[in-house]
Amino acid sequence: MPLSHDDITAIGLTLKLALVTTMLLLVLCTPLAWWLARTQSRWQALVSALVALPLVLPPTVLGFYLLISLSPNGWLGSLTQALGLGTLVFSFWGLVLGSLVYSLPFAVQPLQHAFENIGPRPLEVAATLGAGPWDRFFTVALPQARSGFLAAGILSFAHTVGEFGVVLMLGGSIAGQTRVVSIQIYDHVEALAYPQAHWLAGGMVAFSLLALLALNLTRRGARQSLA
């Protein structure tokens, strides 16, 4: 059998992590992206830089500081213990937290660009018709930004599936709990089990290609709708 039980378990855990992370990012990043697209605050540049930081920061550096923060003596670890949640290090939800931070720009930036592309005119027209701020957001901004949500979802999901450095630092390699596909491939290579590594790595290549194809089709559809 090309894929072992451990391989299938790693695939299932990876898909679960990517799905949970993507759903949380779309909810949490929507108001942040809206603020970044609309604000005139002097803090906008700093917040944008902080959001984009995972794009240039080595994953192991980000994972290291998250590991320190989530440890029993860290400020986040102390908070989760005080809330009765225990420590999140070497757990699935620790991976979720790390994935949220690491994939943050892949959700925020497409949403921000989509909101910026709407322009002020549709919102001003809605306001003249008596729509309040919440009505304008839900009935005008969100529908017109749907291509941004699709792009953010695809990028966040694909990026989470491909994580390695952050999940290795935060979760290690615990079967069924933190051993995602990227870690499983690494373990296969360490054990010189190249055929098993090829099956998983080839699957990752195919998945990445499909994700990029879906992203390009989404962008093409968005351009045609604006034409």
C-alpha positions as a Markdown table, in Angstrom:
| # | Residue | x | y | z |
|---|---|---|---|---|
| 1 | Met | 0.0 | 0.0 | 0.0 |
| 2 | Pro | 1.6 | 3.4 | -1.1 |
| 3 | Leu | 0.3 | 5.2 | 2.0 |
| 4 | Ser | 0.6 | 3.8 | 5.5 |
| 5 | His | -1.9 | 4.3 | 8.3 |
| 6 | Asp | 0.4 | 7.0 | 9.8 |
| 7 | Asp | 0.5 | 8.8 | 6.4 |
| 8 | Ile | -3.3 | 8.8 | 6.2 |
| 9 | Thr | -3.6 | 10.0 | 9.7 |
| 10 | Ala | -1.2 | 12.9 | 8.9 |
| 11 | Ile | -3.2 | 13.8 | 5.9 |
| 12 | Gly | -6.4 | 14.0 | 7.9 |
| 13 | Leu | -4.8 | 16.0 | 10.6 |
| 14 | Thr | -3.3 | 18.4 | 8.0 |
| 15 | Leu | -6.7 | 19.0 | 6.4 |
| 16 | Lys | -8.4 | 19.5 | 9.7 |
| 17 | Leu | -5.7 | 22.0 | 10.7 |
| 18 | Ala | -6.0 | 23.9 | 7.4 |
| 19 | Leu | -9.8 | 24.0 | 7.6 |
| 20 | Val | -10.0 | 25.2 | 11.2 |
| 21 | Thr | -7.3 | 27.8 | 10.5 |
| 22 | Thr | -8.9 | 29.1 | 7.3 |
| 23 | Met | -12.3 | 29.4 | 8.9 |
| 24 | Leu | -10.9 | 31.3 | 11.9 |
| 25 | Leu | -8.8 | 33.6 | 9.7 |
| 26 | Leu | -11.7 | 34.6 | 7.5 |
| 27 | Val | -13.7 | 35.5 | 10.6 |
| 28 | Leu | -10.9 | 37.3 | 12.5 |
| 29 | Cys | -9.3 | 39.0 | 9.5 |
| 30 | Thr | -12.4 | 40.5 | 7.9 |
| 31 | Pro | -12.7 | 43.4 | 10.4 |
| 32 | Leu | -8.9 | 44.0 | 10.4 |
| 33 | Ala | -8.8 | 44.0 | 6.6 |
| 34 | Trp | -11.8 | 46.4 | 6.5 |
| 35 | Trp | -10.0 | 48.8 | 8.9 |
| 36 | Leu | -6.8 | 48.7 | 7.0 |
| 37 | Ala | -8.6 | 49.4 | 3.7 |
| 38 | Arg | -10.6 | 52.3 | 5.1 |
| 39 | Thr | -8.6 | 53.9 | 7.9 |
| 40 | Gln | -6.6 | 57.2 | 7.7 |
| 41 | Ser | -4.9 | 56.4 | 10.9 |
| 42 | Arg | -1.1 | 57.0 | 11.2 |
| 43 | Trp | -0.9 | 53.5 | 12.7 |
| 44 | Gln | -2.0 | 51.9 | 9.4 |
| 45 | Ala | 1.5 | 51.5 | 8.1 |
| 46 | Leu | 2.8 | 49.9 | 11.3 |
| 47 | Val | -0.2 | 47.5 | 11.5 |
| 48 | Ser | 0.2 | 46.5 | 7.9 |
| 49 | Ala | 3.9 | 45.8 | 8.5 |
| 50 | Leu | 3.1 | 43.6 | 11.5 |
| 51 | Val | 0.5 | 41.7 | 9.5 |
| 52 | Ala | 3.0 | 41.1 | 6.7 |
| 53 | Leu | 5.9 | 40.1 | 9.1 |
| 54 | Pro | 5.4 | 36.3 | 8.6 |
| 55 | Leu | 6.1 | 36.8 | 4.9 |
| 56 | Val | 9.7 | 37.7 | 5.6 |
| 57 | Leu | 10.3 | 36.2 | 9.0 |
| 58 | Pro | 11.9 | 32.7 | 9.0 |
| 59 | Pro | 9.2 | 30.2 | 10.2 |
| 60 | Thr | 11.6 | 28.8 | 12.8 |
| 61 | Val | 12.0 | 32.3 | 14.4 |
| 62 | Leu | 8.3 | 32.8 | 14.5 |
| 63 | Gly | 7.9 | 29.3 | 15.9 |
| 64 | Phe | 10.6 | 29.8 | 18.5 |
| 65 | Tyr | 9.0 | 33.0 | 19.9 |
| 66 | Leu | 5.5 | 31.3 | 19.9 |
| 67 | Leu | 7.0 | 28.4 | 21.7 |
| 68 | Ile | 8.5 | 30.6 | 24.4 |
| 69 | Ser | 5.2 | 32.6 | 24.7 |
| 70 | Leu | 3.1 | 29.4 | 25.0 |
| 71 | Ser | 5.5 | 27.6 | 27.5 |
| 72 | Pro | 4.3 | 27.3 | 31.1 |
| 73 | Asn | 6.4 | 30.4 | 32.1 |
| 74 | Gly | 5.5 | 32.4 | 29.0 |
| 75 | Trp | 2.8 | 35.1 | 29.1 |
| 76 | Leu | 0.4 | 33.2 | 26.8 |
| 77 | Gly | 1.1 | 29.9 | 28.6 |
| 78 | Ser | 0.4 | 31.6 | 31.9 |
| 79 | Leu | -2.8 | 33.0 | 30.5 |
| 80 | Thr | -4.1 | 29.7 | 29.1 |
| 81 | Gln | -3.3 | 27.9 | 32.4 |
| 82 | Ala | -5.1 | 30.6 | 34.3 |
| 83 | Leu | -8.1 | 30.0 | 32.1 |
| 84 | Gly | -8.0 | 26.3 | 32.8 |
| 85 | Leu | -6.9 | 25.5 | 29.2 |
| 86 | Gly | -3.5 | 24.1 | 30.2 |
| 87 | Thr | -0.5 | 24.7 | 27.9 |
| 88 | Leu | -1.0 | 24.6 | 24.1 |
| 89 | Val | 2.5 | 23.5 | 23.3 |
| 90 | Phe | 2.7 | 20.1 | 21.5 |
| 91 | Ser | -1.1 | 20.1 | 21.0 |
| 92 | Phe | -3.4 | 20.5 | 18.0 |
| 93 | Trp | -4.7 | 23.9 | 19.2 |
| 94 | Gly | -1.1 | 25.1 | 19.7 |
| 95 | Leu | -0.7 | 24.3 | 16.0 |
| 96 | Val | -3.9 | 26.2 | 15.2 |
| 97 | Leu | -2.6 | 29.3 | 17.0 |
| 98 | Gly | 0.8 | 29.1 | 15.3 |
| 99 | Ser | -1.0 | 28.7 | 11.9 |
| 100 | Leu | -3.2 | 31.7 | 12.6 |
| 101 | Val | -0.1 | 33.9 | 13.1 |
| 102 | Tyr | 1.9 | 32.4 | 10.2 |
| 103 | Ser | -0.9 | 32.5 | 7.6 |
| 104 | Leu | -2.3 | 35.9 | 8.8 |
| 105 | Pro | -1.0 | 37.9 | 5.8 |
| 106 | Phe | -2.4 | 35.4 | 3.3 |
| 107 | Ala | -5.9 | 36.1 | 4.6 |
| 108 | Val | -5.6 | 39.9 | 5.4 |
| 109 | Gln | -4.0 | 41.1 | 2.2 |
| 110 | Pro | -6.5 | 39.6 | -0.3 |
| 111 | Leu | -9.4 | 40.9 | 1.8 |
| 112 | Gln | -7.8 | 44.3 | 2.2 |
| 113 | His | -7.2 | 44.6 | -1.6 |
| 114 | Ala | -10.8 | 43.5 | -2.3 |
| 115 | Phe | -12.2 | 46.1 | 0.0 |
| 116 | Glu | -10.0 | 48.8 | -1.5 |
| 117 | Asn | -11.1 | 47.9 | -5.0 |
| 118 | Ile | -14.7 | 48.6 | -4.1 |
| 119 | Gly | -14.0 | 52.3 | -3.8 |
| 120 | Pro | -16.1 | 54.8 | -2.0 |
| 121 | Arg | -18.8 | 55.3 | -4.6 |
| 122 | Pro | -21.0 | 52.2 | -4.0 |
| 123 | Leu | -20.9 | 52.9 | -0.2 |
| 124 | Glu | -21.8 | 56.5 | -0.7 |
| 125 | Val | -24.7 | 55.6 | -2.9 |
| 126 | Ala | -25.9 | 53.1 | -0.3 |
| 127 | Ala | -25.6 | 55.8 | 2.4 |
| 128 | Thr | -27.8 | 58.3 | 0.4 |
| 129 | Leu | -30.4 | 55.5 | 0.2 |
| 130 | Gly | -30.5 | 55.4 | 4.0 |
| 131 | Ala | -28.3 | 52.4 | 4.6 |
| 132 | Gly | -26.4 | 52.5 | 7.9 |
| 133 | Pro | -22.7 | 51.5 | 8.4 |
| 134 | Trp | -23.6 | 47.9 | 9.2 |
| 135 | Asp | -26.0 | 47.6 | 6.3 |
| 136 | Arg | -23.4 | 49.1 | 3.9 |
| 137 | Phe | -20.9 | 46.6 | 5.1 |
| 138 | Phe | -23.0 | 43.5 | 4.9 |
| 139 | Thr | -25.1 | 44.3 | 1.8 |
| 140 | Val | -22.5 | 46.2 | -0.3 |
| 141 | Ala | -18.9 | 45.6 | 0.8 |
| 142 | Leu | -19.1 | 41.9 | 1.6 |
| 143 | Pro | -20.9 | 40.8 | -1.7 |
| 144 | Gln | -18.5 | 42.9 | -3.8 |
| 145 | Ala | -15.5 | 41.5 | -2.0 |
| 146 | Arg | -16.4 | 37.8 | -2.6 |
| 147 | Ser | -13.4 | 37.3 | -4.9 |
| 148 | Gly | -11.2 | 38.5 | -2.1 |
| 149 | Phe | -12.7 | 36.0 | 0.3 |
| 150 | Leu | -12.2 | 33.2 | -2.2 |
| 151 | Ala | -8.6 | 34.2 | -2.7 |
| 152 | Ala | -8.0 | 34.5 | 1.1 |
| 153 | Gly | -9.6 | 31.1 | 1.7 |
| 154 | Ile | -7.5 | 29.4 | -1.0 |
| 155 | Leu | -4.2 | 31.0 | 0.1 |
| 156 | Ser | -4.8 | 30.5 | 3.8 |
| 157 | Phe | -5.7 | 26.8 | 3.3 |
| 158 | Ala | -2.8 | 26.0 | 1.0 |
| 159 | His | -0.3 | 27.9 | 3.1 |
| 160 | Thr | -1.4 | 26.1 | 6.2 |
| 161 | Val | -1.2 | 22.7 | 4.5 |
| 162 | Gly | 2.4 | 23.5 | 3.5 |
| 163 | Glu | 3.7 | 24.7 | 6.9 |
| 164 | Phe | 6.8 | 23.1 | 8.4 |
| 165 | Gly | 9.0 | 25.3 | 10.6 |
| 166 | Val | 6.2 | 26.7 | 12.8 |
| 167 | Val | 4.5 | 23.4 | 13.3 |
| 168 | Leu | 7.7 | 21.6 | 14.0 |
| 169 | Met | 8.7 | 24.1 | 16.7 |
| 170 | Leu | 5.3 | 24.2 | 18.3 |
| 171 | Gly | 4.1 | 20.6 | 17.9 |
| 172 | Gly | 7.1 | 18.4 | 17.3 |
| 173 | Ser | 6.1 | 15.0 | 15.8 |
| 174 | Ile | 3.3 | 13.4 | 17.8 |
| 175 | Ala | 1.3 | 10.9 | 15.8 |
| 176 | Gly | -2.4 | 11.8 | 15.5 |
| 177 | Gln | -1.9 | 15.1 | 17.4 |
| 178 | Thr | 0.8 | 17.3 | 15.7 |
| 179 | Arg | 2.4 | 15.2 | 13.0 |
| 180 | Val | 1.1 | 16.9 | 9.8 |
| 181 | Val | 2.1 | 15.9 | 6.3 |
| 182 | Ser | 5.2 | 18.1 | 6.1 |
| 183 | Ile | 6.5 | 16.6 | 9.3 |
| 184 | Gln | 5.6 | 13.1 | 8.1 |
| 185 | Ile | 7.6 | 13.7 | 4.9 |
| 186 | Tyr | 10.6 | 14.8 | 7.0 |
| 187 | Asp | 10.3 | 11.7 | 9.2 |
| 188 | His | 10.3 | 9.5 | 6.2 |
| 189 | Val | 13.4 | 11.2 | 4.8 |
| 190 | Glu | 15.2 | 10.8 | 8.1 |
| 191 | Ala | 14.3 | 7.1 | 8.1 |
| 192 | Leu | 15.5 | 6.9 | 4.4 |
| 193 | Ala | 12.0 | 5.8 | 3.5 |
| 194 | Tyr | 12.1 | 7.6 | 0.1 |
| 195 | Pro | 9.3 | 5.8 | -1.6 |
| 196 | Gln | 6.8 | 6.8 | 1.1 |
| 197 | Ala | 8.2 | 10.4 | 1.1 |
| 198 | His | 7.7 | 10.5 | -2.7 |
| 199 | Trp | 4.0 | 9.6 | -2.4 |
| 200 | Leu | 3.4 | 12.4 | 0.1 |
| 201 | Ala | 5.6 | 14.9 | -1.5 |
| 202 | Gly | 4.1 | 14.3 | -4.9 |
| 203 | Gly | 0.6 | 14.7 | -3.4 |
| 204 | Met | 1.7 | 18.1 | -2.0 |
| 205 | Val | 3.0 | 19.2 | -5.4 |
| 206 | Ala | -0.3 | 18.3 | -7.0 |
| 207 | Phe | -2.3 | 20.0 | -4.3 |
| 208 | Ser | -0.2 | 23.2 | -4.6 |
| 209 | Leu | -0.6 | 23.3 | -8.3 |
| 210 | Leu | -4.4 | 22.9 | -8.0 |
| 211 | Ala | -4.5 | 25.6 | -5.4 |
| 212 | Leu | -2.7 | 28.0 | -7.6 |
| 213 | Leu | -4.9 | 27.1 | -10.5 |
| 214 | Ala | -8.0 | 27.8 | -8.4 |
| 215 | Leu | -6.5 | 31.1 | -7.3 |
| 216 | Asn | -5.8 | 32.2 | -10.9 |
| 217 | Leu | -9.3 | 31.2 | -12.0 |
| 218 | Thr | -10.7 | 33.2 | -9.1 |
| 219 | Arg | -8.7 | 36.3 | -10.1 |
| 220 | Arg | -9.6 | 35.9 | -13.7 |
| 221 | Gly | -13.3 | 35.8 | -12.8 |
| 222 | Ala | -12.9 | 38.9 | -10.6 |
| 223 | Arg | -11.3 | 40.8 | -13.5 |
| 224 | Gln | -14.1 | 39.8 | -15.9 |
| 225 | Ser | -16.8 | 40.8 | -13.5 |
| 226 | Leu | -15.2 | 44.3 | -13.2 |
| 227 | Ala | -14.8 | 44.6 | -17.0 |
